[in-house]
Each structure stands twice: as structure tokens, then as C-alpha cells.
Amino acid sequence: MPLFELFLPIIQSNSIHNWTANDFWKQMKLTKKERHRFNRQRMYRILRKLVEFGFLEKNVVKSNSRLSRFNET
């Protein structure tokens, strides 16, 4: 999966508690050329798979249903 190589060190070296998708995006440290919508969508797909396989849990913020928080399981 594209970008997974960047994701693995983030997960290994950080304690993920109440992170938003934007927190993951900031940790990826992509170049300006790599920061485009297509890579952002890839990141969301990786997060979805990590939740699906039980590595992360996703909690939707009640006051803003568009915002989710992620925690390690």
C-alpha cells in the first residue's frame, strides 16, 4: 500500500492516543510536492485498514461527526 513505509515508523515510535487524521498527516513529513489530495486519501485508506484489522480504534467526536479520534488498541 503506498505511503505505508512512512506510516510504520510513526506507529512504532509514537503513542497514539486521541490523534486525529491531521496528527498522522503532520507526522508523515511529506515534501511540498507530495502533499496533495491523492496522498491524503491514501492516508485515510491506511487508517481505515488499521481500524479494520484492530490495530487502531476510531471514535467519532459527538459534537462534530466529521472529526474522528484514533487510539492504539
Distance bins in CASP14 RR format, pairs under 12 A and 6 or more apart:
PFRMAT RR
TARGET T0000
AUTHOR 0000-0000-0000
RMODE 2
METHOD distances of the structure
MODEL  1
1 7 0 0 0 0 1 0 0 0 0 0 0
1 8 0 0 0 0 0 1 0 0 0 0 0
1 39 0 0 0 0 0 1 0 0 0 0 0
1 42 1 0 0 1 0 0 0 0 0 0 0
1 43 0 0 0 0 0 1 0 0 0 0 0
1 44 0 0 0 0 0 1 0 0 0 0 0
1 45 1 0 0 1 0 0 0 0 0 0 0
1 46 1 0 0 1 0 0 0 0 0 0 0
1 47 0 0 0 0 0 1 0 0 0 0 0
1 48 0 0 0 0 0 1 0 0 0 0 0
1 49 1 0 0 1 0 0 0 0 0 0 0
1 50 0 0 0 0 0 1 0 0 0 0 0
2 28 0 0 0 0 0 1 0 0 0 0 0
2 30 0 0 0 0 0 1 0 0 0 0 0
2 34 0 0 0 0 0 1 0 0 0 0 0
2 38 0 0 0 0 1 0 0 0 0 0 0
2 39 1 0 0 1 0 0 0 0 0 0 0
2 40 0 0 0 0 0 1 0 0 0 0 0
2 41 0 0 0 0 0 1 0 0 0 0 0
2 42 1 0 1 0 0 0 0 0 0 0 0
2 43 0 0 0 0 1 0 0 0 0 0 0
2 45 0 0 0 0 1 0 0 0 0 0 0
2 46 0 0 0 0 1 0 0 0 0 0 0
3 9 0 0 0 0 0 1 0 0 0 0 0
3 10 0 0 0 0 0 1 0 0 0 0 0
3 24 0 0 0 0 0 1 0 0 0 0 0
3 25 0 0 0 0 0 1 0 0 0 0 0
3 27 0 0 0 0 0 1 0 0 0 0 0
3 28 1 0 0 1 0 0 0 0 0 0 0
3 29 0 0 0 0 0 1 0 0 0 0 0
3 30 0 0 0 0 1 0 0 0 0 0 0
3 34 0 0 0 0 1 0 0 0 0 0 0
3 35 0 0 0 0 0 1 0 0 0 0 0
3 36 0 0 0 0 0 1 0 0 0 0 0
3 38 0 0 0 0 0 1 0 0 0 0 0
3 39 1 0 0 1 0 0 0 0 0 0 0
3 40 0 0 0 0 1 0 0 0 0 0 0
3 41 0 0 0 0 0 1 0 0 0 0 0
3 42 1 0 1 0 0 0 0 0 0 0 0
3 43 1 0 0 1 0 0 0 0 0 0 0
3 44 0 0 0 0 0 1 0 0 0 0 0
3 45 0 0 0 0 1 0 0 0 0 0 0
3 46 1 0 0 1 0 0 0 0 0 0 0
3 47 0 0 0 0 0 1 0 0 0 0 0
3 49 0 0 0 0 0 1 0 0 0 0 0
4 10 0 0 0 0 0 1 0 0 0 0 0
4 11 0 0 0 0 0 1 0 0 0 0 0
4 28 0 0 0 0 0 1 0 0 0 0 0
4 39 0 0 0 0 0 1 0 0 0 0 0
4 42 0 0 0 0 1 0 0 0 0 0 0
4 43 0 0 0 0 1 0 0 0 0 0 0
4 45 0 0 0 0 1 0 0 0 0 0 0
4 46 1 0 0 1 0 0 0 0 0 0 0
4 47 0 0 0 0 0 1 0 0 0 0 0
4 49 0 0 0 0 1 0 0 0 0 0 0
4 50 0 0 0 0 1 0 0 0 0 0 0
5 11 0 0 0 0 0 1 0 0 0 0 0
5 12 0 0 0 0 0 1 0 0 0 0 0
5 28 0 0 0 0 0 1 0 0 0 0 0
5 42 0 0 0 0 0 1 0 0 0 0 0
5 46 0 0 0 0 0 1 0 0 0 0 0
6 12 0 0 0 0 0 1 0 0 0 0 0
6 13 0 0 0 0 0 1 0 0 0 0 0
6 24 0 0 0 0 1 0 0 0 0 0 0
6 25 0 0 0 0 0 1 0 0 0 0 0
6 27 0 0 0 0 1 0 0 0 0 0 0
6 28 1 0 1 0 0 0 0 0 0 0 0
6 29 1 0 0 1 0 0 0 0 0 0 0
6 30 1 0 0 1 0 0 0 0 0 0 0
6 31 0 0 0 0 0 1 0 0 0 0 0
6 34 0 0 0 0 1 0 0 0 0 0 0
6 39 0 0 0 0 1 0 0 0 0 0 0
6 42 0 0 0 0 1 0 0 0 0 0 0
6 43 0 0 0 0 1 0 0 0 0 0 0
6 46 0 0 0 0 1 0 0 0 0 0 0
7 13 0 0 0 0 0 1 0 0 0 0 0
7 14 0 0 0 0 0 1 0 0 0 0 0
7 16 0 0 0 0 0 1 0 0 0 0 0
7 24 1 0 0 1 0 0 0 0 0 0 0
7 25 0 0 0 0 0 1 0 0 0 0 0
7 27 0 0 0 0 1 0 0 0 0 0 0
7 28 1 0 0 1 0 0 0 0 0 0 0
7 29 0 0 0 0 0 1 0 0 0 0 0
7 30 0 0 0 0 0 1 0 0 0 0 0
7 39 0 0 0 0 0 1 0 0 0 0 0
7 42 0 0 0 0 1 0 0 0 0 0 0
7 43 1 0 0 1 0 0 0 0 0 0 0
7 44 0 0 0 0 0 1 0 0 0 0 0
7 45 0 0 0 0 0 1 0 0 0 0 0
7 46 1 0 1 0 0 0 0 0 0 0 0
7 47 0 0 0 0 1 0 0 0 0 0 0
7 49 0 0 0 0 1 0 0 0 0 0 0
7 50 0 0 0 0 1 0 0 0 0 0 0
7 55 0 0 0 0 0 1 0 0 0 0 0
7 56 0 0 0 0 0 1 0 0 0 0 0
8 14 0 0 0 0 0 1 0 0 0 0 0
8 27 0 0 0 0 0 1 0 0 0 0 0
8 28 0 0 0 0 0 1 0 0 0 0 0
8 46 0 0 0 0 1 0 0 0 0 0 0
8 50 0 0 0 0 0 1 0 0 0 0 0
8 55 0 0 0 0 0 1 0 0 0 0 0
9 24 0 0 0 0 0 1 0 0 0 0 0
9 27 0 0 0 0 1 0 0 0 0 0 0
9 28 0 0 0 0 1 0 0 0 0 0 0
9 29 0 0 0 0 0 1 0 0 0 0 0
10 16 0 0 0 0 1 0 0 0 0 0 0
10 19 0 0 0 0 1 0 0 0 0 0 0
10 23 0 0 0 0 1 0 0 0 0 0 0
10 24 1 0 0 1 0 0 0 0 0 0 0
10 25 0 0 0 0 0 1 0 0 0 0 0
10 26 0 0 0 0 1 0 0 0 0 0 0
10 27 1 0 1 0 0 0 0 0 0 0 0
10 28 1 0 0 1 0 0 0 0 0 0 0
10 29 0 0 0 0 1 0 0 0 0 0 0
10 30 0 0 0 0 0 1 0 0 0 0 0
10 43 0 0 0 0 0 1 0 0 0 0 0
10 46 0 0 0 0 0 1 0 0 0 0 0
10 47 0 0 0 0 0 1 0 0 0 0 0
10 50 0 0 0 0 0 1 0 0 0 0 0
10 56 0 0 0 0 0 1 0 0 0 0 0
10 70 0 0 0 0 0 1 0 0 0 0 0
10 72 0 0 0 0 0 1 0 0 0 0 0
11 19 0 0 0 0 0 1 0 0 0 0 0
11 24 0 0 0 0 1 0 0 0 0 0 0
11 27 0 0 0 0 1 0 0 0 0 0 0
11 28 0 0 0 0 0 1 0 0 0 0 0
11 46 0 0 0 0 1 0 0 0 0 0 0
11 47 0 0 0 0 0 1 0 0 0 0 0
11 50 1 0 0 1 0 0 0 0 0 0 0
11 55 1 0 0 1 0 0 0 0 0 0 0
11 56 0 0 0 0 1 0 0 0 0 0 0
11 70 0 0 0 0 0 1 0 0 0 0 0
11 72 0 0 0 0 1 0 0 0 0 0 0
11 73 0 0 0 0 0 1 0 0 0 0 0
12 27 0 0 0 0 0 1 0 0 0 0 0
12 55 0 0 0 0 0 1 0 0 0 0 0
12 72 0 0 0 0 0 1 0 0 0 0 0
13 27 0 0 0 0 1 0 0 0 0 0 0
14 23 0 0 0 0 1 0 0 0 0 0 0
14 24 0 0 0 0 1 0 0 0 0 0 0
14 26 0 0 0 0 0 1 0 0 0 0 0
14 27 1 0 0 1 0 0 0 0 0 0 0
14 28 0 0 0 0 0 1 0 0 0 0 0
14 56 0 0 0 0 0 1 0 0 0 0 0
14 70 0 0 0 0 0 1 0 0 0 0 0
14 71 0 0 0 0 0 1 0 0 0 0 0
14 72 0 0 0 0 1 0 0 0 0 0 0
15 23 0 0 0 0 0 1 0 0 0 0 0
15 70 0 0 0 0 0 1 0 0 0 0 0
15 71 0 0 0 0 1 0 0 0 0 0 0
15 72 1 0 0 1 0 0 0 0 0 0 0
16 23 0 0 0 0 1 0 0 0 0 0 0
16 24 0 0 0 0 1 0 0 0 0 0 0
16 27 0 0 0 0 1 0 0 0 0 0 0
16 47 0 0 0 0 0 1 0 0 0 0 0
16 50 0 0 0 0 1 0 0 0 0 0 0
16 51 0 0 0 0 0 1 0 0 0 0 0
16 55 0 0 0 0 1 0 0 0 0 0 0
16 56 1 0 0 1 0 0 0 0 0 0 0
16 57 0 0 0 0 1 0 0 0 0 0 0
16 58 0 0 0 0 0 1 0 0 0 0 0
16 69 0 0 0 0 1 0 0 0 0 0 0
16 70 1 0 0 1 0 0 0 0 0 0 0
16 71 1 0 0 1 0 0 0 0 0 0 0
16 72 1 0 1 0 0 0 0 0 0 0 0
16 73 0 0 0 0 1 0 0 0 0 0 0
17 23 0 0 0 0 0 1 0 0 0 0 0
17 56 0 0 0 0 0 1 0 0 0 0 0
17 57 0 0 0 0 0 1 0 0 0 0 0
17 59 0 0 0 0 0 1 0 0 0 0 0
17 69 0 0 0 0 1 0 0 0 0 0 0
17 70 0 0 0 0 1 0 0 0 0 0 0
17 71 1 0 1 0 0 0 0 0 0 0 0
17 72 1 0 0 1 0 0 0 0 0 0 0
17 73 0 0 0 0 0 1 0 0 0 0 0
18 56 0 0 0 0 0 1 0 0 0 0 0
18 57 0 0 0 0 0 1 0 0 0 0 0
18 58 0 0 0 0 0 1 0 0 0 0 0
18 59 0 0 0 0 1 0 0 0 0 0 0
18 61 0 0 0 0 1 0 0 0 0 0 0
18 67 0 0 0 0 0 1 0 0 0 0 0
18 68 0 0 0 0 0 1 0 0 0 0 0
18 69 1 0 1 0 0 0 0 0 0 0 0
18 70 1 0 0 1 0 0 0 0 0 0 0
18 71 1 0 0 1 0 0 0 0 0 0 0
18 72 0 0 0 0 0 1 0 0 0 0 0
19 25 0 0 0 0 0 1 0 0 0 0 0
19 26 0 0 0 0 1 0 0 0 0 0 0
19 27 0 0 0 0 1 0 0 0 0 0 0
19 47 0 0 0 0 1 0 0 0 0 0 0
19 50 0 0 0 0 0 1 0 0 0 0 0
19 56 0 0 0 0 1 0 0 0 0 0 0
19 57 0 0 0 0 0 1 0 0 0 0 0
19 58 0 0 0 0 0 1 0 0 0 0 0
19 59 0 0 0 0 0 1 0 0 0 0 0
19 67 0 0 0 0 0 1 0 0 0 0 0
19 68 0 0 0 0 1 0 0 0 0 0 0
19 69 1 0 0 1 0 0 0 0 0 0 0
19 70 1 0 1 0 0 0 0 0 0 0 0
19 71 1 0 0 1 0 0 0 0 0 0 0
19 72 0 0 0 0 1 0 0 0 0 0 0
20 26 0 0 0 0 1 0 0 0 0 0 0
20 27 0 0 0 0 0 1 0 0 0 0 0
20 43 0 0 0 0 0 1 0 0 0 0 0
20 44 0 0 0 0 0 1 0 0 0 0 0
20 47 0 0 0 0 0 1 0 0 0 0 0
20 58 0 0 0 0 0 1 0 0 0 0 0
20 59 0 0 0 0 0 1 0 0 0 0 0
20 60 0 0 0 0 0 1 0 0 0 0 0
20 61 0 0 0 0 1 0 0 0 0 0 0
20 64 0 0 0 0 0 1 0 0 0 0 0
20 66 0 0 0 0 0 1 0 0 0 0 0
20 67 1 0 0 1 0 0 0 0 0 0 0
20 68 1 0 0 1 0 0 0 0 0 0 0
20 69 1 0 0 1 0 0 0 0 0 0 0
20 70 1 0 0 1 0 0 0 0 0 0 0
20 71 0 0 0 0 0 1 0 0 0 0 0
21 27 0 0 0 0 0 1 0 0 0 0 0
21 28 0 0 0 0 0 1 0 0 0 0 0
21 40 0 0 0 0 1 0 0 0 0 0 0
21 41 0 0 0 0 0 1 0 0 0 0 0
21 42 0 0 0 0 0 1 0 0 0 0 0
21 43 1 0 0 1 0 0 0 0 0 0 0
21 44 1 0 0 1 0 0 0 0 0 0 0
21 45 0 0 0 0 0 1 0 0 0 0 0
21 46 0 0 0 0 0 1 0 0 0 0 0
21 47 1 0 0 1 0 0 0 0 0 0 0
21 48 0 0 0 0 0 1 0 0 0 0 0
21 50 0 0 0 0 0 1 0 0 0 0 0
21 51 0 0 0 0 0 1 0 0 0 0 0
21 56 0 0 0 0 0 1 0 0 0 0 0
21 58 0 0 0 0 1 0 0 0 0 0 0
21 61 0 0 0 0 0 1 0 0 0 0 0
21 66 0 0 0 0 0 1 0 0 0 0 0
21 67 0 0 0 0 1 0 0 0 0 0 0
21 68 1 0 0 1 0 0 0 0 0 0 0
21 69 0 0 0 0 1 0 0 0 0 0 0
21 70 1 0 0 1 0 0 0 0 0 0 0
22 28 0 0 0 0 0 1 0 0 0 0 0
22 40 0 0 0 0 1 0 0 0 0 0 0
22 43 0 0 0 0 1 0 0 0 0 0 0
22 44 0 0 0 0 0 1 0 0 0 0 0
22 47 0 0 0 0 0 1 0 0 0 0 0
22 66 0 0 0 0 0 1 0 0 0 0 0
22 67 0 0 0 0 1 0 0 0 0 0 0
22 68 0 0 0 0 0 1 0 0 0 0 0
22 69 0 0 0 0 0 1 0 0 0 0 0
22 70 0 0 0 0 0 1 0 0 0 0 0
23 43 0 0 0 0 0 1 0 0 0 0 0
23 47 0 0 0 0 0 1 0 0 0 0 0
23 67 0 0 0 0 0 1 0 0 0 0 0
23 68 0 0 0 0 0 1 0 0 0 0 0
23 69 0 0 0 0 1 0 0 0 0 0 0
23 70 0 0 0 0 1 0 0 0 0 0 0
23 71 0 0 0 0 0 1 0 0 0 0 0
24 30 0 0 0 0 0 1 0 0 0 0 0
24 39 0 0 0 0 0 1 0 0 0 0 0
24 40 0 0 0 0 0 1 0 0 0 0 0
24 42 0 0 0 0 0 1 0 0 0 0 0
24 43 1 0 0 1 0 0 0 0 0 0 0
24 44 0 0 0 0 1 0 0 0 0 0 0
24 46 0 0 0 0 1 0 0 0 0 0 0
24 47 1 0 0 1 0 0 0 0 0 0 0
24 50 0 0 0 0 1 0 0 0 0 0 0
24 56 0 0 0 0 1 0 0 0 0 0 0
24 68 0 0 0 0 0 1 0 0 0 0 0
24 69 0 0 0 0 0 1 0 0 0 0 0
24 70 1 0 0 1 0 0 0 0 0 0 0
25 34 0 0 0 0 0 1 0 0 0 0 0
25 35 0 0 0 0 1 0 0 0 0 0 0
25 36 0 0 0 0 0 1 0 0 0 0 0
25 37 0 0 0 0 0 1 0 0 0 0 0
25 39 0 0 0 0 1 0 0 0 0 0 0
25 40 1 0 0 1 0 0 0 0 0 0 0
25 41 0 0 0 0 0 1 0 0 0 0 0
25 42 0 0 0 0 0 1 0 0 0 0 0
25 43 1 0 0 1 0 0 0 0 0 0 0
25 44 0 0 0 0 1 0 0 0 0 0 0
25 46 0 0 0 0 0 1 0 0 0 0 0
25 47 0 0 0 0 0 1 0 0 0 0 0
26 35 0 0 0 0 0 1 0 0 0 0 0
26 40 0 0 0 0 0 1 0 0 0 0 0
26 43 0 0 0 0 0 1 0 0 0 0 0
27 43 0 0 0 0 0 1 0 0 0 0 0
27 70 0 0 0 0 0 1 0 0 0 0 0
28 34 0 0 0 0 1 0 0 0 0 0 0
28 35 0 0 0 0 1 0 0 0 0 0 0
28 39 0 0 0 0 1 0 0 0 0 0 0
28 40 0 0 0 0 1 0 0 0 0 0 0
28 42 0 0 0 0 0 1 0 0 0 0 0
28 43 1 0 0 1 0 0 0 0 0 0 0
28 46 0 0 0 0 0 1 0 0 0 0 0
28 47 0 0 0 0 0 1 0 0 0 0 0
29 35 0 0 0 0 1 0 0 0 0 0 0
30 36 0 0 0 0 1 0 0 0 0 0 0
30 38 0 0 0 0 0 1 0 0 0 0 0
30 39 1 0 0 1 0 0 0 0 0 0 0
30 40 0 0 0 0 1 0 0 0 0 0 0
30 42 0 0 0 0 0 1 0 0 0 0 0
30 43 0 0 0 0 1 0 0 0 0 0 0
31 39 0 0 0 0 0 1 0 0 0 0 0
32 39 0 0 0 0 0 1 0 0 0 0 0
33 39 0 0 0 0 1 0 0 0 0 0 0
34 40 0 0 0 0 0 1 0 0 0 0 0
34 42 0 0 0 0 0 1 0 0 0 0 0
34 43 0 0 0 0 0 1 0 0 0 0 0
35 42 0 0 0 0 0 1 0 0 0 0 0
35 43 0 0 0 0 0 1 0 0 0 0 0
36 42 0 0 0 0 0 1 0 0 0 0 0
36 43 0 0 0 0 0 1 0 0 0 0 0
37 43 0 0 0 0 0 1 0 0 0 0 0
37 44 0 0 0 0 0 1 0 0 0 0 0
38 44 0 0 0 0 0 1 0 0 0 0 0
38 45 0 0 0 0 0 1 0 0 0 0 0
39 45 0 0 0 0 0 1 0 0 0 0 0
39 46 0 0 0 0 0 1 0 0 0 0 0
40 46 0 0 0 0 0 1 0 0 0 0 0
40 47 0 0 0 0 0 1 0 0 0 0 0
41 47 0 0 0 0 0 1 0 0 0 0 0
41 48 0 0 0 0 0 1 0 0 0 0 0
42 48 0 0 0 0 0 1 0 0 0 0 0
42 49 0 0 0 0 0 1 0 0 0 0 0
43 49 0 0 0 0 0 1 0 0 0 0 0
43 50 0 0 0 0 0 1 0 0 0 0 0
43 70 0 0 0 0 0 1 0 0 0 0 0
44 50 0 0 0 0 0 1 0 0 0 0 0
44 51 0 0 0 0 0 1 0 0 0 0 0
44 58 0 0 0 0 0 1 0 0 0 0 0
44 68 0 0 0 0 0 1 0 0 0 0 0
44 70 0 0 0 0 0 1 0 0 0 0 0
45 51 0 0 0 0 0 1 0 0 0 0 0
45 52 0 0 0 0 0 1 0 0 0 0 0
46 52 0 0 0 0 0 1 0 0 0 0 0
46 53 0 0 0 0 0 1 0 0 0 0 0
46 55 0 0 0 0 0 1 0 0 0 0 0
46 56 0 0 0 0 1 0 0 0 0 0 0
46 70 0 0 0 0 0 1 0 0 0 0 0
47 53 0 0 0 0 0 1 0 0 0 0 0
47 54 0 0 0 0 0 1 0 0 0 0 0
47 55 0 0 0 0 1 0 0 0 0 0 0
47 56 1 0 0 1 0 0 0 0 0 0 0
47 57 0 0 0 0 0 1 0 0 0 0 0
47 58 1 0 0 1 0 0 0 0 0 0 0
47 68 0 0 0 0 1 0 0 0 0 0 0
47 69 0 0 0 0 0 1 0 0 0 0 0
47 70 1 0 0 1 0 0 0 0 0 0 0
48 54 0 0 0 0 0 1 0 0 0 0 0
48 55 0 0 0 0 0 1 0 0 0 0 0
48 56 0 0 0 0 1 0 0 0 0 0 0
48 58 0 0 0 0 1 0 0 0 0 0 0
48 68 0 0 0 0 0 1 0 0 0 0 0
48 70 0 0 0 0 0 1 0 0 0 0 0
49 55 0 0 0 0 1 0 0 0 0 0 0
49 56 0 0 0 0 1 0 0 0 0 0 0
49 58 0 0 0 0 0 1 0 0 0 0 0
50 56 1 0 1 0 0 0 0 0 0 0 0
50 57 0 0 0 0 1 0 0 0 0 0 0
50 58 0 0 0 0 1 0 0 0 0 0 0
50 70 0 0 0 0 1 0 0 0 0 0 0
50 71 0 0 0 0 0 1 0 0 0 0 0
50 72 0 0 0 0 1 0 0 0 0 0 0
50 73 0 0 0 0 1 0 0 0 0 0 0
51 57 1 0 0 1 0 0 0 0 0 0 0
51 58 1 0 1 0 0 0 0 0 0 0 0
51 59 0 0 0 0 0 1 0 0 0 0 0
51 60 0 0 0 0 0 1 0 0 0 0 0
51 68 0 0 0 0 1 0 0 0 0 0 0
51 69 0 0 0 0 0 1 0 0 0 0 0
51 70 1 0 0 1 0 0 0 0 0 0 0
51 71 0 0 0 0 0 1 0 0 0 0 0
51 72 0 0 0 0 0 1 0 0 0 0 0
51 73 0 0 0 0 1 0 0 0 0 0 0
52 58 0 0 0 0 1 0 0 0 0 0 0
52 73 0 0 0 0 0 1 0 0 0 0 0
53 73 0 0 0 0 1 0 0 0 0 0 0
54 70 0 0 0 0 0 1 0 0 0 0 0
54 71 0 0 0 0 0 1 0 0 0 0 0
54 72 0 0 0 0 1 0 0 0 0 0 0
54 73 1 0 1 0 0 0 0 0 0 0 0
55 70 0 0 0 0 1 0 0 0 0 0 0
55 71 0 0 0 0 0 1 0 0 0 0 0
55 72 1 0 0 1 0 0 0 0 0 0 0
55 73 1 0 0 1 0 0 0 0 0 0 0
56 68 0 0 0 0 0 1 0 0 0 0 0
56 69 0 0 0 0 0 1 0 0 0 0 0
56 70 1 0 1 0 0 0 0 0 0 0 0
56 71 1 0 0 1 0 0 0 0 0 0 0
56 72 1 0 0 1 0 0 0 0 0 0 0
56 73 1 0 0 1 0 0 0 0 0 0 0
57 68 0 0 0 0 0 1 0 0 0 0 0
57 69 0 0 0 0 1 0 0 0 0 0 0
57 70 1 0 0 1 0 0 0 0 0 0 0
57 71 1 0 1 0 0 0 0 0 0 0 0
57 72 1 0 0 1 0 0 0 0 0 0 0
57 73 1 0 1 0 0 0 0 0 0 0 0
58 67 0 0 0 0 0 1 0 0 0 0 0
58 68 1 0 1 0 0 0 0 0 0 0 0
58 69 1 0 0 1 0 0 0 0 0 0 0
58 70 1 0 1 0 0 0 0 0 0 0 0
58 71 0 0 0 0 1 0 0 0 0 0 0
58 72 0 0 0 0 0 1 0 0 0 0 0
58 73 0 0 0 0 0 1 0 0 0 0 0
59 65 0 0 0 0 0 1 0 0 0 0 0
59 67 0 0 0 0 1 0 0 0 0 0 0
59 68 1 0 0 1 0 0 0 0 0 0 0
59 69 1 0 1 0 0 0 0 0 0 0 0
59 70 1 0 0 1 0 0 0 0 0 0 0
59 71 1 0 0 1 0 0 0 0 0 0 0
59 73 0 0 0 0 0 1 0 0 0 0 0
60 66 0 0 0 0 1 0 0 0 0 0 0
60 67 1 0 0 1 0 0 0 0 0 0 0
60 68 1 0 1 0 0 0 0 0 0 0 0
60 69 0 0 0 0 1 0 0 0 0 0 0
60 70 0 0 0 0 0 1 0 0 0 0 0
61 67 1 0 1 0 0 0 0 0 0 0 0
61 68 1 0 0 1 0 0 0 0 0 0 0
61 69 1 0 0 1 0 0 0 0 0 0 0
61 70 0 0 0 0 0 1 0 0 0 0 0
62 68 0 0 0 0 0 1 0 0 0 0 0
62 69 0 0 0 0 0 1 0 0 0 0 0
63 69 0 0 0 0 0 1 0 0 0 0 0
END
